[in-house]
């Protein structure tokens, strides 16, 4: 009785070894362009996260009702294309630019200064 039990156990183990051990692993070389793209994407993602870590950015996000931690979590799950587009937008955005109301205020103030300075 014990020999039949041993045979059944051995057969079950052999079958399970043969059935479950066919996992394949592929190792290959990656190109330099793929490695550079990966490094560039990580650098872009860290740049966006560093901007989110600034105090003035966090205060602006909170003023708009966005939790800075949620913004960081969203950046963490962005695709590489989304991160690349965001960094391009950040680089192309005018820093400290005035909106139309700001330009109107500058023109009105300059007009008033000119009027009162040269009104003689």
Backbone as CSV, one residue per row, in Angstrom:
resi,resn,N_x,N_y,N_z,CA_x,CA_y,CA_z,C_x,C_y,C_z
1,UNK,0.810,-1.180,0.000,0.000,0.000,0.000,0.863,1.257,0.000
2,UNK,1.932,1.256,0.706,2.788,2.423,0.729,3.537,2.582,-0.587
3,UNK,3.856,1.473,-1.247,4.562,1.588,-2.520,3.648,2.175,-3.601
4,UNK,2.370,1.850,-3.586,1.447,2.440,-4.567,1.248,3.926,-4.274
5,UNK,1.221,4.274,-3.027,1.078,5.691,-2.658,2.319,6.468,-3.077
6,UNK,3.495,5.865,-2.895,4.733,6.522,-3.310,4.771,6.683,-4.818
7,UNK,4.340,5.648,-5.554,4.317,5.742,-7.020,3.358,6.830,-7.494
8,UNK,2.197,6.907,-6.880,1.211,7.929,-7.269,1.741,9.344,-6.978
9,UNK,2.381,9.494,-5.827,2.946,10.792,-5.470,4.068,11.164,-6.421
10,UNK,4.935,10.221,-6.740,6.029,10.488,-7.680,5.484,10.848,-9.056
11,UNK,4.497,10.115,-9.524,3.909,10.420,-10.829,3.265,11.808,-10.843
12,UNK,2.560,12.142,-9.762,1.943,13.470,-9.679,3.000,14.566,-9.693
13,UNK,4.102,14.343,-8.984,5.173,15.336,-8.957,5.852,15.472,-10.319
14,UNK,6.075,14.355,-10.995,6.694,14.399,-12.323,5.789,15.127,-13.305
15,UNK,4.509,14.824,-13.283,3.558,15.484,-14.191,3.485,16.976,-13.886
16,UNK,3.446,17.335,-12.615,3.377,18.762,-12.275,4.668,19.483,-12.648
17,UNK,5.815,18.830,-12.493,7.073,19.437,-12.905,7.103,19.679,-14.408
18,UNK,6.659,18.704,-15.163,6.666,18.850,-16.617,5.637,19.868,-17.086
19,UNK,4.504,19.905,-16.456,3.431,20.790,-16.906,3.669,22.240,-16.494
20,UNK,4.258,22.463,-15.355,4.362,23.820,-14.826,5.728,24.473,-15.017
21,UNK,6.687,23.771,-15.591,8.025,24.344,-15.673,8.343,24.951,-17.035
22,UNK,7.363,25.165,-17.873,7.626,25.708,-19.201,7.425,27.220,-19.236
23,UNK,8.132,27.916,-18.437,8.117,29.369,-18.479,9.343,29.809,-19.258
24,UNK,9.129,30.688,-20.201,10.251,31.136,-21.011,10.658,32.536,-20.588
25,UNK,11.910,32.772,-20.616,12.448,34.087,-20.331,13.245,34.527,-21.546
26,UNK,12.997,35.732,-21.964,13.711,36.278,-23.114,14.650,37.376,-22.643
27,UNK,15.869,37.254,-23.025,16.836,38.293,-22.736,17.351,38.799,-24.070
28,UNK,17.440,40.079,-24.181,17.907,40.633,-25.437,18.566,41.974,-25.222
29,UNK,19.185,42.423,-26.241,19.848,43.719,-26.204,18.834,44.800,-26.555
30,UNK,18.955,45.928,-25.902,18.147,47.069,-26.282,19.060,48.064,-26.969
31,UNK,18.475,48.819,-27.851,19.258,49.790,-28.593,19.584,51.018,-27.763
32,UNK,20.555,51.759,-28.227,20.951,52.977,-27.518,19.836,54.005,-27.535
33,UNK,19.058,54.051,-28.629,17.957,55.004,-28.709,16.872,54.688,-27.683
34,UNK,16.603,53.408,-27.434,15.620,53.034,-26.426,16.114,53.387,-25.027
35,UNK,17.372,53.162,-24.767,17.932,53.493,-23.458,17.935,55.005,-23.245
36,UNK,18.261,55.767,-24.280,18.282,57.222,-24.162,16.874,57.762,-23.974
37,UNK,15.907,57.182,-24.688,14.511,57.627,-24.552,14.004,57.348,-23.147
38,UNK,14.374,56.217,-22.591,13.967,55.881,-21.228,14.568,56.858,-20.228
39,UNK,15.834,57.180,-20.401,16.508,58.117,-19.509,15.912,59.508,-19.642
40,UNK,15.624,59.908,-20.873,15.049,61.233,-21.110,13.655,61.337,-20.493
41,UNK,12.860,60.292,-20.614,11.519,60.311,-20.043,11.577,60.394,-18.525
42,UNK,12.495,59.668,-17.909,12.635,59.734,-16.457,13.080,61.129,-16.019
43,UNK,13.950,61.759,-16.792,14.399,63.114,-16.459,13.248,64.102,-16.580
44,UNK,12.427,63.940,-17.621,11.271,64.818,-17.795,10.269,64.628,-16.667
45,UNK,10.030,63.387,-16.292,9.083,63.112,-15.208,9.591,63.707,-13.888
46,UNK,10.887,63.593,-13.625,11.431,64.161,-12.386,11.394,65.687,-12.430
47,UNK,11.541,66.290,-13.621,11.433,67.743,-13.721,10.015,68.207,-13.389
48,UNK,9.016,67.500,-13.912,7.620,67.865,-13.628,7.338,67.702,-12.138
49,UNK,7.838,66.624,-11.537,7.624,66.418,-10.106,8.334,67.472,-9.270
50,UNK,9.503,67.930,-9.727,10.199,68.975,-8.974,9.440,70.297,-9.040
51,UNK,8.783,70.557,-10.160,7.960,71.769,-10.254,6.775,71.653,-9.304
52,UNK,6.197,70.463,-9.207,5.065,70.267,-8.298,5.479,70.366,-6.836
53,UNK,6.751,70.157,-6.529,7.221,70.238,-5.156,7.452,71.678,-4.689
54,UNK,7.455,72.617,-5.598,7.669,74.015,-5.212,6.482,74.538,-4.405
55,UNK,6.774,75.427,-3.480,5.733,75.953,-2.593,4.707,76.786,-3.363
56,UNK,5.172,77.606,-4.307,4.223,78.453,-5.047,3.329,77.627,-5.966
57,UNK,3.874,76.535,-6.502,3.040,75.665,-7.330,1.998,74.967,-6.478
58,UNK,2.396,74.497,-5.305,1.448,73.833,-4.406,0.350,74.790,-3.964
59,UNK,0.716,76.040,-3.687,-0.309,77.002,-3.266,-1.269,77.321,-4.406
60,UNK,-0.764,77.407,-5.637,-1.649,77.646,-6.782,-2.580,76.460,-7.017
61,UNK,-2.067,75.251,-6.853,-2.915,74.072,-7.010,-4.000,74.040,-5.947
62,UNK,-3.636,74.357,-4.697,-4.622,74.375,-3.630,-5.642,75.476,-3.839
63,UNK,-5.228,76.609,-4.406,-6.165,77.689,-4.692,-7.189,77.269,-5.736
64,UNK,-6.800,76.371,-6.611,-7.721,75.884,-7.638,-8.467,74.634,-7.190
65,UNK,-8.252,74.198,-5.955,-8.971,73.059,-5.411,-8.359,71.711,-5.744
66,UNK,-7.075,71.689,-6.062,-6.388,70.446,-6.410,-5.391,70.128,-5.312
67,UNK,-5.430,68.902,-4.821,-4.475,68.469,-3.812,-3.134,68.181,-4.494
68,UNK,-2.034,68.765,-4.025,-0.731,68.519,-4.649,-0.330,67.052,-4.664
69,UNK,-0.729,66.294,-3.658,-0.420,64.861,-3.647,-1.145,64.144,-4.780
70,UNK,-2.384,64.572,-5.066,-3.118,63.985,-6.192,-2.454,64.334,-7.522
71,UNK,-1.922,65.547,-7.615,-1.230,65.943,-8.843,0.031,65.111,-9.039
72,UNK,0.782,64.857,-7.964,1.974,64.021,-8.066,1.611,62.587,-8.448
73,UNK,0.517,62.090,-7.890,0.077,60.734,-8.233,-0.340,60.661,-9.699
74,UNK,-0.959,61.713,-10.199,-1.368,61.737,-11.609,-0.155,61.757,-12.530
75,UNK,0.867,62.512,-12.157,2.085,62.542,-12.965,2.763,61.172,-12.951
76,UNK,2.686,60.484,-11.838,3.322,59.168,-11.730,2.684,58.146,-12.661
77,UNK,1.392,58.299,-12.961,0.717,57.325,-13.825,0.565,57.812,-15.260
78,UNK,1.132,58.965,-15.574,1.066,59.466,-16.954,1.901,58.594,-17.888
79,UNK,1.467,58.522,-19.128,2.259,57.811,-20.129,3.467,58.660,-20.514
80,UNK,4.414,58.041,-21.192,5.612,58.774,-21.604,5.272,59.911,-22.557
81,UNK,4.305,59.702,-23.439,3.912,60.745,-24.380,3.260,61.921,-23.652
82,UNK,2.458,61.640,-22.627,1.826,62.719,-21.869,2.863,63.539,-21.113
83,UNK,3.848,62.877,-20.541,4.905,63.593,-19.821,5.717,64.444,-20.784
84,UNK,6.012,63.888,-21.951,6.769,64.642,-22.946,5.987,65.865,-23.413
85,UNK,4.686,65.729,-23.643,3.864,66.861,-24.059,3.784,67.913,-22.953
86,UNK,3.660,67.472,-21.712,3.596,68.405,-20.589,4.888,69.193,-20.448
87,UNK,6.032,68.528,-20.581,7.298,69.254,-20.470,7.492,70.216,-21.636
88,UNK,7.037,69.836,-22.823,7.115,70.768,-23.954,6.242,71.985,-23.693
89,UNK,5.054,71.777,-23.144,4.178,72.895,-22.820,4.798,73.789,-21.752
90,UNK,5.475,73.163,-20.774,6.115,73.951,-19.723,7.272,74.777,-20.280
91,UNK,8.010,74.216,-21.232,9.136,74.953,-21.807,8.657,76.060,-22.736
92,UNK,7.541,75.870,-23.397,7.052,76.855,-24.361,6.150,77.911,-23.743
93,UNK,5.688,77.700,-22.534,4.791,78.656,-21.885,5.568,79.915,-21.515
94,UNK,4.970,81.067,-21.738,5.658,82.296,-21.358,5.688,82.450,-19.840
95,UNK,6.852,82.720,-19.303,7.003,82.862,-17.858,6.633,84.278,-17.449
96,UNK,5.715,84.405,-16.525,5.326,85.715,-16.024,4.580,86.555,-17.032
97,UNK,3.956,85.938,-17.978,3.250,86.686,-19.013,1.980,87.311,-18.452
98,UNK,1.598,88.426,-19.015,0.376,89.102,-18.601,-0.771,88.642,-19.489
99,UNK,-1.924,88.517,-18.879,-3.101,88.221,-19.690,-3.644,89.535,-20.240
100,UNK,-4.771,89.492,-20.918,-5.297,90.704,-21.558,-5.642,91.773,-20.523
101,UNK,-6.121,91.372,-19.343,-6.416,92.340,-18.290,-5.160,93.017,-17.776
102,UNK,-4.071,92.274,-17.706,-2.799,92.840,-17.259,-2.275,93.874,-18.241
103,UNK,-2.373,93.568,-19.533,-1.933,94.536,-20.540,-2.799,95.784,-20.519
104,UNK,-4.090,95.605,-20.319,-4.994,96.754,-20.256,-4.628,97.649,-19.077
105,UNK,-4.303,97.056,-17.932,-3.915,97.841,-16.759,-2.613,98.589,-17.015
106,UNK,-1.653,97.946,-17.668,-0.390,98.616,-17.976,-0.627,99.805,-18.897
107,UNK,-1.473,99.649,-19.905,-1.748,100.740,-20.851,-2.468,101.892,-20.161
108,UNK,-3.442,101.589,-19.308,-4.176,102.642,-18.602,-3.253,103.397,-17.662
109,UNK,-2.419,102.703,-16.924,-1.495,103.368,-16.003,-0.485,104.211,-16.763
110,UNK,0.041,103.692,-17.866,0.988,104.472,-18.668,0.299,105.704,-19.241
111,UNK,-0.941,105.568,-19.669,-1.687,106.726,-20.182,-1.916,107.777,-19.121
112,UNK,-2.252,107.359,-17.911,-2.463,108.315,-16.827,-1.166,109.008,-16.437
113,UNK,-0.066,108.266,-16.375,1.223,108.886,-16.060,1.588,109.894,-17.138
114,UNK,1.416,109.555,-18.385,1.737,110.478,-19.485,0.837,111.711,-19.425
115,UNK,-0.442,111.514,-19.148,-1.390,112.641,-19.107,-1.037,113.622,-18.005
116,UNK,-0.778,113.087,-16.788,-0.503,113.986,-15.677,0.915,114.548,-15.722
117,UNK,1.838,113.875,-16.347,3.216,114.378,-16.406,3.373,115.447,-17.475
118,UNK,2.693,115.304,-18.589,2.902,116.228,-19.716,1.654,117.066,-20.040
119,UNK,0.827,117.348,-19.134,-0.430,118.034,-19.381,-0.274,119.552,-19.423
120,UNK,0.782,120.109,-19.197,0.998,121.565,-19.146,0.557,122.228,-20.357
